[in-house]
Amino acid sequence: MERLSKKLADAPSRPTRIIQFGEGNFLRAFLDWQVQKMNEADVFDGGVAVVQPLAQGRVADLEQQDRLYTVLLEGLQAGQPINSHDIVTVVNQTVNPYSDWDAYLALADNPDTCVIVSNTTEAGIAIDPADDATTVPPRGFPAKLAYLLRRRFEAGLPGFLILPCELIDDNGPALKQAVLQCVRDFHMGDGLARWIESDNRFCSTLVDRIVTGFPADRADALCQDWGYQDTMIVKAEPYLLWAIEGPESVFEWLPLPQAGLNAIATSDLRPYHDRKVYLLNAPHTTMAQLARLAGLTTVGETMADPDFRAFIQAQMRDEIAPTIALPATEVWSFAAEVVERFENPSISHSLDAIALNSAAKFAARVLPVIEADLSAGRGLPRRSCLALAGLLAIYGGDGGGRAAPADMPDVMAAFGRAKQSGDYVRTVLSDAALWGEDLTALPGLAKLVADDLAAIKAEGVRSLVKSLA
C-alpha cells in the first residue's frame, strides 16, 4: 500500500493560526482533531505549526507523511457506539528547534498566528537549570517560549492567547511566571516583560480525553481497510473536554463550541479540575495499585470484575463525589460518563502505564480526597486508604511479581530506605519529600495503612476489596 500523503488526501491550504508545542499522541488526537472539526464546520479556517519540544521527537515522521495522519475514535458515547476515523490535515508546518533555530523563531513573524498551545509534560513548564543567555537552543520549554515572545515583541505584532495543557494546577500562571523568570535571567529587558504581561493572555486549562496512541495490534488491518499505510495513527476515545479559565471571548480566538465541541470557559477552573482529577484519575490510580495486585492488567478488565467494579463505584460515590464543589446532578452525570469510559471495550488502557510514577500521582490525585473527607468529618475514606496500602505493598517489593513499581530513582531509593528502617509504614508516610507533607500527622492513617498492608500480605487484596465493595 502507498503511504499516506497529499497525493491520497485533500489537504486545503489554510493560514497558520496556532503554534503547538508538542507532536505527541495527545495533542494530535486532542487539539489538532478539534482544529479539523472547526475547519469542517466553517468556523475557523486555520492550520497549525508543530514545534518539537525535545531533542528526540517525531516531527520527521510527520514530514514523511506530508504532515497527515489518522485519528481513530472508538467507544461508547451516551450509550451509543462510536467508530470513526479522520485524516487530520491541519498541520501546515513542523519545526525542530534543535536543528533549525531560525525557522523556529520565524514562527513569531506570522501575523495570522494568534494562539499557542503546549503539552510538554508536567516537567516541561519547569525552568531547566542548564539554560542561560548563551544556550541556543535552550532545553526548557519556558525558555524557548521566552525567545519566541521576544521575537514577536520586536516585530511589533500583537501578543498571543497561550493555553498550556500540562496537567498541573494553575498551568497558565505557572507558565507565565516561568517565562518571565527566563526573561529576567537572560536579561531580555523590562520592556519585553511588560509586553508579556499586558499583551498576552495565559489561561489555565484542563484537558480530558483518553488517548492510547498507535494501535500496534491492529494497525495493519486498519490500513488494509482504509487503503493506505499510516505509521502515525492515533487512537482515542470519543469523549473530550477542554475547560479554559478565562472569559467567553477566548472562543473568538478558538470557536470550539461553534463546532459542537465540548469546551467550557469559566472564571474558576477548580471544580472542573477536581471533578476530572478525583473522579477519573483517582480511581485510575486506585486500580493501578489494587487491581494489579489481584493480577488484572487493564482498566476494562478491572471494571468487568464484579468485586472491583463495585469497589471503584463505591469509592467514586461515597468518598470522592462529596468532595467536589459542583451541583450534585452535574457530578453524578460526569461520574456516569467516567464509568462508561472505563468500560469502553475498544480502549485497552494498561494499568502498568497508569502506574508509572504512582507515588506522585497518589499525592496529587488520591491524597486530597483523603484529606477532604477528614476535614468534612467523614473520617478516613477506607477505599482510598486501601489504595495507599496497596501502593506501599508494591513499592516495598510485596507485589508478588505481578505489580512491579516504576518510578524515579530518588523515589525508589526513599522507599528502599524506609523498608530497612524497622518501621516501614511510619517511615515512608512521614517522608514529606514523597507526599508533600508528613502523612503520619493525619489521625489514624498510619495505623489503618499498616493494618491493611498486613492484611494484603496475609490474605491477598481481593478479600479486602470484596469486603469494601
C-alpha positions in Angstrom: 0.0 0.0 0.0 1.0 3.6 -0.6 1.9 5.6 2.4 -0.5 8.4 3.4 0.4 11.6 1.6 -1.2 14.6 -0.1 -1.5 12.6 -3.2 -4.1 10.4 -1.4 -5.8 13.0 0.8 -7.1 16.5 0.1 -5.3 19.0 2.4 -6.7 22.5 1.9 -4.3 25.4 2.3 -5.1 27.4 5.4 -3.3 30.2 7.3 -1.3 29.1 10.3 -3.2 30.4 13.3 -1.8 28.1 16.1 1.7 27.2 17.3 1.7 23.9 19.0 4.5 22.8 21.3 4.3 19.0 21.2 3.9 16.5 18.5 2.9 13.6 20.7 -0.2 11.5 20.6 -2.3 13.6 22.9 -2.2 16.9 21.2 -2.6 15.3 17.8 -5.7 13.5 18.9 -7.0 16.4 21.0 -6.1 19.8 19.7 -5.4 19.0 16.0 -8.5 16.9 15.8 -10.6 19.8 17.2 -9.0 22.2 14.7 -10.0 19.8 12.0 -13.6 19.8 13.2 -13.7 23.6 13.5 -12.5 23.9 9.9 -15.0 21.3 8.7 -17.7 23.4 10.4 -16.5 26.5 8.6 -16.0 28.5 11.8 -12.2 28.7 11.9 -10.1 28.3 8.7 -6.8 27.7 10.3 -3.8 25.4 10.5 -1.1 24.5 13.0 2.7 24.8 13.2 4.0 22.0 15.3 7.2 22.5 17.4 9.1 19.5 18.6 9.9 20.4 22.3 12.5 17.8 22.9 15.7 16.9 21.0 14.3 13.4 20.3 10.9 13.6 18.7 8.7 12.7 15.8 8.3 15.7 13.5 10.4 14.0 10.9 8.0 11.1 10.9 5.1 13.5 10.3 7.0 15.1 7.4 7.4 11.7 5.8 3.5 11.7 5.5 3.2 15.3 4.4 2.1 16.0 8.0 -1.0 13.9 7.6 -2.2 11.2 10.0 -5.3 9.4 11.1 -7.3 9.8 14.3 -9.3 6.7 15.2 -12.2 7.1 17.7 -13.7 4.0 19.2 -16.0 3.5 22.1 -19.3 4.5 23.6 -20.8 8.0 24.0 -24.1 8.5 25.7 -24.6 4.7 25.3 -24.1 4.8 21.5 -21.2 3.0 19.8 -18.7 5.3 18.0 -16.3 4.0 15.4 -14.9 6.7 13.1 -11.6 7.7 11.6 -10.5 11.1 10.2 -7.4 12.1 8.2 -6.1 15.2 10.0 -4.9 17.7 7.5 -4.4 20.8 9.7 -0.6 20.6 10.3 0.9 23.2 8.0 4.5 23.0 9.2 6.7 21.2 11.6 9.8 22.7 13.2 12.7 21.1 15.1 14.3 24.0 17.0 17.3 21.8 17.8 18.2 21.6 14.1 16.7 24.9 12.8 16.5 27.6 15.4 16.0 30.3 12.9 12.9 28.6 11.5 11.5 28.3 15.0 12.0 32.0 15.8 10.4 32.9 12.4 7.1 31.4 13.6 6.6 34.6 15.6 6.7 36.7 12.4 3.4 35.4 11.1 0.6 38.0 11.8 -2.1 35.3 11.2 -0.8 33.3 14.2 -2.5 34.2 17.4 -2.7 31.1 19.7 -0.1 29.0 21.4 -0.9 25.6 22.8 1.5 23.3 24.7 1.7 19.8 26.2 5.3 19.3 27.1 4.7 17.1 30.2 4.4 18.5 33.7 8.2 18.9 33.9 8.1 20.9 30.7 6.9 24.0 32.5 9.9 24.0 34.8 12.9 26.1 34.0 15.9 23.9 33.0 18.9 24.9 35.2 21.2 24.3 32.3 19.7 27.1 30.3 21.2 30.6 30.3 21.5 33.5 28.0 24.1 31.6 25.9 22.1 28.4 25.4 20.8 28.2 21.9 18.5 26.5 21.6 17.6 26.3 25.3 16.4 22.9 26.6 13.4 24.1 28.6 10.1 25.0 27.1 9.6 28.3 29.1 13.0 29.5 27.8 12.0 28.6 24.2 8.8 30.4 24.6 10.6 33.5 26.0 12.7 33.7 22.9 9.6 33.4 20.6 7.8 36.1 22.5 10.9 38.4 22.3 10.9 37.9 18.5 7.1 38.7 18.4 7.6 41.8 20.6 10.5 43.1 18.4 8.3 42.6 15.3 5.7 44.9 16.7 2.9 42.3 16.4 0.1 41.5 18.8 0.5 39.1 21.6 -0.9 35.6 21.9 -3.6 33.6 23.6 -1.5 31.0 25.4 -3.1 27.7 26.5 -0.9 25.3 28.3 -2.4 21.7 28.6 0.2 20.3 31.0 -1.6 18.5 33.9 -0.6 20.7 36.8 -2.5 23.1 38.9 -2.7 26.7 37.6 -0.7 25.8 34.5 -1.4 29.3 32.9 0.2 31.3 35.7 2.9 28.7 36.2 4.0 29.0 32.6 3.7 32.8 32.6 5.9 33.1 35.7 8.5 30.7 34.3 8.7 32.7 31.1 9.1 36.0 33.0 11.8 34.4 35.1 13.7 33.4 31.9 13.3 37.0 30.6 14.9 38.3 33.8 17.6 35.6 33.9 18.5 36.1 30.2 18.5 39.9 30.5 15.9 40.3 27.8 14.7 43.7 29.1 11.9 45.2 31.2 10.0 46.3 28.0 9.6 42.7 26.9 8.4 41.7 30.4 5.8 44.5 30.4 4.6 43.4 27.0 4.3 39.8 28.0 2.2 41.0 31.0 0.0 43.4 29.1 -0.4 41.9 25.6 -0.5 38.2 26.1 -3.2 36.1 27.9 -2.0 33.0 29.7 -5.1 30.9 30.5 -5.1 27.8 32.8 -6.8 24.9 31.1 -8.0 21.4 31.9 -7.9 18.8 29.2 -9.6 15.4 29.2 -9.5 12.7 26.6 -8.1 9.2 26.9 -5.6 8.7 24.1 -3.9 5.3 23.8 -1.8 6.1 20.8 -0.7 3.9 18.0 -2.9 0.7 17.8 0.0 -1.6 17.1 -2.0 -4.8 17.4 -4.5 -3.7 14.6 -2.6 -1.2 12.5 -2.0 -3.5 9.5 -5.7 -4.5 9.4 -6.8 -0.9 9.7 -4.6 0.3 6.9 -5.8 -2.5 4.7 -9.4 -1.3 5.4 -8.5 2.3 4.7 -6.4 1.6 1.6 -3.2 3.5 2.8 -0.3 3.0 5.1 -0.1 5.2 8.1 2.6 4.9 10.8 1.2 7.8 12.8 -2.3 6.6 13.6 -3.6 7.9 17.0 -6.4 6.0 18.7 -8.6 7.8 21.3 -11.9 7.7 23.0 -14.8 9.8 21.6 -15.2 11.8 24.9 -13.3 15.1 25.3 -13.5 18.2 27.4 -11.5 21.4 27.2 -12.1 23.7 30.2 -10.4 27.1 29.9 -10.1 29.5 32.8 -11.0 32.8 31.0 -13.8 34.9 29.6 -16.1 33.7 26.8 -14.1 35.8 24.5 -11.4 33.1 24.3 -13.8 31.4 21.9 -13.4 34.3 19.5 -9.9 33.1 19.1 -10.8 29.4 19.1 -14.5 28.9 18.2 -14.7 25.4 19.7 -18.3 25.5 20.9 -19.5 26.7 17.5 -18.2 23.4 16.0 -20.2 21.5 18.6 -17.1 20.6 20.7 -17.2 20.2 24.4 -15.3 23.3 25.5 -16.1 25.5 28.6 -14.9 28.9 29.5 -15.1 29.5 33.3 -13.9 32.0 35.9 -12.9 29.2 38.2 -11.3 26.0 36.8 -11.0 24.4 40.3 -14.3 22.5 40.3 -13.7 21.1 36.8 -10.1 20.2 37.8 -11.4 18.4 40.9 -14.2 16.6 39.0 -11.7 15.2 36.5 -8.7 14.6 38.6 -10.6 13.0 41.5 -13.5 11.2 39.7 -11.3 9.9 36.8 -7.7 10.0 37.8 -8.0 9.0 41.4 -9.9 5.7 40.5 -7.3 5.1 37.9 -4.5 5.4 40.5 -6.5 3.2 42.9 -6.9 0.5 40.2 -3.2 0.7 39.4 -2.4 -0.4 42.9 -5.1 -2.8 43.9 -6.2 -4.4 40.6 -2.6 -5.0 39.6 -2.1 -6.8 43.0 -5.0 -9.0 42.0 -3.4 -9.8 38.7 -5.6 -7.6 36.5 -3.9 -5.7 33.6 -6.3 -3.1 32.2 -9.0 -0.7 33.2 -11.5 -2.7 31.2 -10.7 -5.9 33.0 -11.0 -4.2 36.3 -14.5 -2.8 35.5 -15.5 -6.3 34.2 -14.6 -7.8 37.5 -17.7 -7.6 39.8 -15.7 -7.1 43.0 -13.5 -4.4 41.7 -16.3 -2.7 39.7 -18.4 -2.4 42.9 -15.3 -1.2 44.9 -14.5 1.5 42.4 -18.0 2.7 42.1 -18.3 2.9 45.9 -15.1 4.9 46.1 -16.5 7.4 43.5 -19.9 7.6 45.1 -19.1 7.7 48.8 -15.5 9.1 49.0 -14.9 11.3 46.0 -18.2 12.8 44.8 -18.9 14.5 48.2 -15.6 16.5 47.9 -16.5 18.2 44.6 -17.9 21.7 44.7 -20.4 21.3 41.8 -24.1 20.6 41.7 -24.8 17.0 42.6 -26.6 16.4 39.3 -23.5 17.5 37.4 -21.2 15.4 39.5 -23.3 12.3 39.0 -23.7 12.9 35.3 -19.9 13.1 35.0 -19.4 10.1 37.2 -21.7 8.1 34.9 -19.7 9.2 31.9 -16.5 8.2 33.6 -17.8 4.7 34.3 -18.8 4.4 30.6 -15.3 5.5 29.6 -13.7 3.0 32.0 -15.8 0.2 30.5 -15.0 1.2 26.9 -14.3 -2.2 25.2 -12.3 -0.5 22.4 -9.8 1.1 24.7 -7.2 -1.2 26.2 -5.9 1.1 28.9 -2.9 -0.6 30.6 -2.7 -0.4 34.4 1.1 -0.7 34.2 1.1 2.5 32.2 -1.2 4.3 34.7 1.1 3.0 37.5 4.1 4.9 36.3 5.3 7.4 39.0 2.4 6.2 41.3 3.8 8.0 44.4 3.5 11.5 42.8 0.2 10.6 41.2 -1.2 9.4 44.5 -0.2 12.6 46.2 -1.9 14.7 43.5 -5.0 12.5 42.9 -6.0 10.5 45.9 -4.4 12.2 48.9 -6.6 15.3 48.5 -9.7 13.1 48.7 -8.5 11.5 52.0 -7.8 15.0 53.4 -11.1 16.4 52.2 -13.1 13.6 53.8 -11.2 14.0 57.0 -11.8 17.8 57.0 -15.5 17.3 56.4 -15.8 14.9 59.3 -16.5 11.9 57.2 -13.5 10.0 58.6 -10.8 8.2 56.8 -12.1 7.0 53.4 -11.4 3.3 53.5 -11.1 2.5 49.8 -8.7 5.4 49.1 -6.6 4.4 52.2 -6.5 0.8 51.0 -5.1 2.1 47.7 -2.3 3.7 49.7 -1.6 0.4 51.4 -1.5 -1.3 48.0 1.0 1.3 46.8 3.2 0.6 49.9 2.9 -3.2 49.2 4.1 -2.7 45.6 6.9 -0.3 46.3 8.0 -2.4 49.3 8.5 -5.4 47.0 5.4 -7.3 48.0 3.6 -7.1 44.7 4.0 -10.8 44.1 5.8 -10.3 40.8 2.6 -9.1 39.2 2.8 -5.4 40.1 6.3 -4.0 39.9 6.9 -0.4 40.8 8.1 2.0 38.1 9.2 5.4 39.5 12.1 7.9 39.6 15.3 6.6 41.2 15.1 9.0 44.2 11.6 7.9 44.9 12.6 4.2 44.8 15.6 4.9 47.0 13.3 6.6 49.6 11.1 3.5 49.7 14.1 1.3 50.0 15.5 3.2 53.0 12.1 3.1 54.6 11.9 -0.7 54.1 15.2 -1.1 56.0 14.2 1.3 58.8 12.3 -1.2 61.1 9.0 0.7 60.8 8.4 0.8 57.0 4.9 2.3 57.1 5.6 5.2 59.5 8.9 6.0 57.9 7.6 6.2 54.4 4.4 8.0 55.3 6.4 10.6 57.3 8.6 11.4 54.2 7.3 14.9 53.2 9.5 14.7 50.0 7.3 11.9 48.7 3.9 13.3 49.7 4.3 17.0 50.2 3.6 16.6 53.9 4.0 14.2 56.8 1.1 11.8 56.5 1.6 10.4 60.0 0.0 13.7 61.1 -3.3 12.6 59.6 -5.2 11.0 62.6 -5.4 7.2 62.3 -3.9 6.9 58.8 -0.6 5.2 59.7 -2.3 2.5 61.8 -5.0 1.9 59.1 -2.5 1.6 56.4 -0.3 -0.7 58.5 -3.2 -3.0 59.2 -4.3 -3.0 55.6 -0.8 -3.7 54.4 -0.6 -6.7 56.8 -3.9 -8.0 55.6 -2.8 -7.7 51.9 0.2 -9.8 52.7 -1.8 -12.4 54.8 -5.0 -12.7 52.7 -4.4 -11.1 49.4 -6.0 -7.9 48.2 -9.3 -9.4 46.8 -10.8 -10.2 50.1 -10.3 -6.7 51.3 -11.7 -5.2 48.1 -14.7 -7.5 48.3 -15.4 -6.5 51.9 -15.4 -2.8 51.0 -17.4 -3.1 47.7 
